[in-house]
Amino acid sequence: MTPGAREPVRAPAPRPRTLRPWRLLPTPTGTPFTFGYAVVLCLTSLITAYADPALVHALLQGSSTDVAHLVRTPELVLIGSALWVAGGVTSPFAIAFVLALTALERRIGALCAAGVFLLGHVLATLATEVPVGVAVLAGHLPDSSLHRLDYGVSFGVAAGIGALAGLLPLWLRLPLLAGFGWMLLEDLLAFADPMTNWGHLIALAVGIATWPVARRWYAARLARAGV
């Protein structure tokens, strides 16, 4: 090096990406929507597990998004039905709620994640219950179908998984959609609860339909973070 010459400034080497498994779980500050919602679901699951069965049945029946309730108090039951987890906190959809909604909220923010969840919950509910009401009016189903017990977070979770898939790299997106979609198809073919099973597929399609706007939200969030 000649006298007086400056040594070239070298850019700092990029730090290796470290695994942070705790980011898979919701936190009060990082994912307030998912964290707060998970706390509510834990509380309602405790009620279903330990409260008097007659009280639990009355609460679930009063929160059900059946046709009779949707006609009388749509806003109340659409919100109330999403406060319960069918099968409790150890059910597959409860676990999927925590993992999928946490990942989605970290990418698009609390309000947007809540919007995707609510959109899937509402649209899939209406898409499955409105045909029941029409069929009863046409005489193809008995009047008892108007009081079908319907509650849980599974429609919103399915929409969240669908939206999340669009924000993942292709090598993760395809297995997620294939695995979850195949699980939903198997449930539908089993014909144990076809109305709910169709609702899951509809909610997944709703989530996939949000890809363009979800990707814009994700890009805007990255831009604000300077990434």
C-alpha positions in Angstrom: 0.0 0.0 0.0 1.4 3.4 -0.9 2.0 6.0 1.8 -1.2 8.0 2.6 -3.5 5.6 0.9 -6.6 4.5 2.8 -7.5 0.9 3.3 -10.8 0.1 1.6 -13.7 -0.1 3.9 -15.2 -3.6 4.0 -18.9 -4.1 4.4 -19.7 -6.1 7.6 -20.3 -9.8 6.9 -24.0 -10.6 7.1 -24.9 -12.2 10.4 -26.1 -15.8 10.0 -29.8 -16.3 10.5 -30.5 -18.0 13.8 -33.4 -20.2 14.6 -35.9 -18.6 16.9 -38.6 -21.3 17.6 -40.3 -19.1 20.2 -41.5 -16.9 17.3 -43.9 -19.7 16.3 -45.9 -18.8 19.4 -48.0 -15.7 19.9 -46.8 -12.9 22.3 -48.7 -9.9 23.8 -46.6 -7.4 21.9 -45.6 -9.2 18.8 -48.9 -10.8 17.9 -51.6 -9.2 20.1 -54.6 -10.4 18.1 -53.5 -14.1 18.2 -52.3 -13.9 21.8 -55.5 -12.2 23.1 -57.7 -14.5 21.1 -55.8 -17.6 22.3 -56.4 -16.5 25.9 -60.1 -16.2 25.3 -60.2 -19.6 23.7 -58.4 -21.1 26.7 -61.0 -19.6 29.0 -64.0 -20.8 27.0 -62.4 -24.3 26.7 -62.1 -24.4 30.5 -65.8 -23.6 30.7 -66.7 -26.4 28.4 -64.5 -28.8 30.3 -65.5 -28.0 33.8 -68.8 -26.1 33.8 -72.2 -27.8 34.3 -73.1 -29.7 31.0 -76.5 -28.1 30.9 -75.0 -24.6 31.1 -72.4 -25.5 28.5 -75.1 -26.7 26.1 -77.1 -23.6 26.6 -74.1 -21.4 25.9 -73.1 -23.3 22.8 -76.7 -23.3 21.6 -77.1 -19.6 22.2 -73.8 -19.0 20.2 -74.7 -21.3 17.3 -74.7 -19.8 13.8 -77.7 -21.9 12.7 -80.2 -20.4 10.4 -82.7 -19.5 13.2 -80.1 -17.5 15.0 -78.6 -15.9 11.9 -82.0 -14.6 11.0 -82.7 -13.1 14.4 -79.3 -12.0 15.8 -76.6 -12.4 13.0 -74.0 -10.1 14.5 -74.2 -11.7 18.0 -73.9 -15.3 16.9 -71.3 -14.6 14.3 -69.1 -13.2 17.1 -70.2 -15.6 19.8 -69.7 -18.8 17.7 -66.1 -17.8 17.2 -65.3 -17.8 20.9 -65.4 -21.6 21.2 -63.1 -24.4 20.0 -64.8 -27.6 19.0 -62.7 -30.3 20.7 -60.9 -28.1 23.2 -57.4 -26.5 23.1 -55.8 -29.8 22.1 -57.8 -30.2 18.9 -56.0 -29.9 15.6 -57.8 -26.7 14.7 -56.8 -25.1 18.1 -53.2 -25.9 17.4 -53.5 -24.7 13.8 -55.0 -21.5 15.1 -52.0 -20.7 17.3 -49.3 -21.6 14.6 -51.0 -20.3 11.5 -52.5 -17.1 12.9 -49.2 -16.3 14.7 -47.3 -16.7 11.4 -49.9 -14.7 9.5 -50.0 -11.8 12.0 -46.2 -11.5 12.1 -46.3 -10.9 8.3 -49.4 -8.7 7.8 -50.1 -7.2 11.3 -52.9 -7.7 13.8 -55.8 -5.8 12.1 -55.2 -7.5 8.7 -54.9 -11.0 10.3 -58.1 -10.4 12.2 -59.7 -9.3 8.9 -58.7 -12.4 7.1 -59.9 -14.6 10.0 -63.3 -12.8 10.2 -63.8 -12.9 6.5 -63.3 -16.6 6.3 -65.5 -17.2 9.4 -68.4 -15.1 8.1 -68.4 -16.1 4.4 -68.0 -19.8 5.1 -70.7 -19.7 7.7 -73.1 -17.9 5.3 -72.2 -20.1 2.4 -73.1 -23.2 4.4 -76.1 -22.0 6.4 -78.0 -20.0 3.7 -78.5 -23.1 1.5 -79.9 -24.9 4.6 -82.5 -22.2 5.0 -83.4 -22.3 1.3 -83.7 -26.1 1.4 -86.1 -25.9 4.4 -88.2 -23.3 2.7 -88.4 -25.6 -0.4 -89.4 -28.6 1.8 -86.2 -30.6 1.1 -85.1 -30.5 4.8 -87.0 -30.6 8.0 -87.5 -27.6 10.2 -85.1 -29.0 12.8 -82.3 -28.2 10.3 -82.8 -24.5 11.2 -81.5 -25.2 14.7 -78.3 -27.1 13.8 -75.5 -26.6 16.3 -72.7 -24.8 14.6 -69.8 -23.0 16.4 -66.0 -22.8 16.5 -63.0 -21.1 15.0 -62.2 -23.7 12.3 -63.5 -21.6 9.4 -61.4 -18.6 10.4 -58.4 -20.9 10.9 -58.8 -22.4 7.4 -58.9 -18.9 5.9 -55.8 -17.9 7.8 -53.9 -21.0 6.5 -55.0 -20.2 3.0 -53.8 -16.6 3.3 -50.6 -17.6 5.0 -49.7 -20.0 2.1 -49.6 -17.1 -0.3 -46.9 -15.4 1.8 -44.6 -18.4 2.0 -41.9 -19.5 -0.5 -43.1 -22.1 -3.0 -41.3 -25.0 -1.3 -43.4 -24.3 1.8 -46.6 -23.2 0.1 -47.2 -26.3 -1.9 -46.8 -28.8 1.0 -49.0 -26.7 3.2 -51.8 -26.4 0.7 -51.5 -30.0 -0.4 -51.4 -31.4 3.2 -54.2 -29.2 4.6 -56.3 -29.5 1.5 -56.0 -33.3 1.5 -57.0 -33.4 5.2 -60.1 -31.4 4.4 -61.0 -33.6 1.5 -60.7 -36.7 3.6 -63.0 -35.3 6.2 -65.5 -34.4 3.4 -65.4 -37.9 1.9 -65.9 -39.4 5.3 -69.3 -37.7 5.2 -69.5 -37.3 9.0 -70.4 -33.6 8.9 -70.5 -32.6 5.2 -71.9 -29.1 6.0 -68.9 -28.2 8.2 -66.5 -29.9 5.9 -67.7 -27.9 2.9 -67.3 -24.8 5.0 -63.6 -25.6 5.7 -62.9 -25.9 1.9 -64.8 -22.7 1.3 -62.9 -20.9 4.0 -59.6 -22.1 2.6 -60.6 -20.8 -0.8 -61.5 -17.4 0.8 -58.0 -17.3 2.3 -56.4 -18.1 -1.1 -58.5 -15.4 -2.7 -56.9 -12.8 -0.3 -53.4 -13.5 -1.7 -53.1 -10.3 -3.8 -54.1 -7.9 -1.0 -52.3 -10.0 1.7 -49.1 -9.7 -0.3 -49.5 -6.0 -0.6 -50.0 -5.8 3.2 -46.8 -7.9 3.7 -44.8 -5.8 1.3 -45.9 -2.6 3.0 -45.0 -4.0 6.4 -41.6 -4.9 5.1 -41.1 -1.5 3.7 -42.0 0.2 7.0 -39.5 -2.0 8.7 -36.9 -1.1 6.2 -36.3 -4.7 5.1 
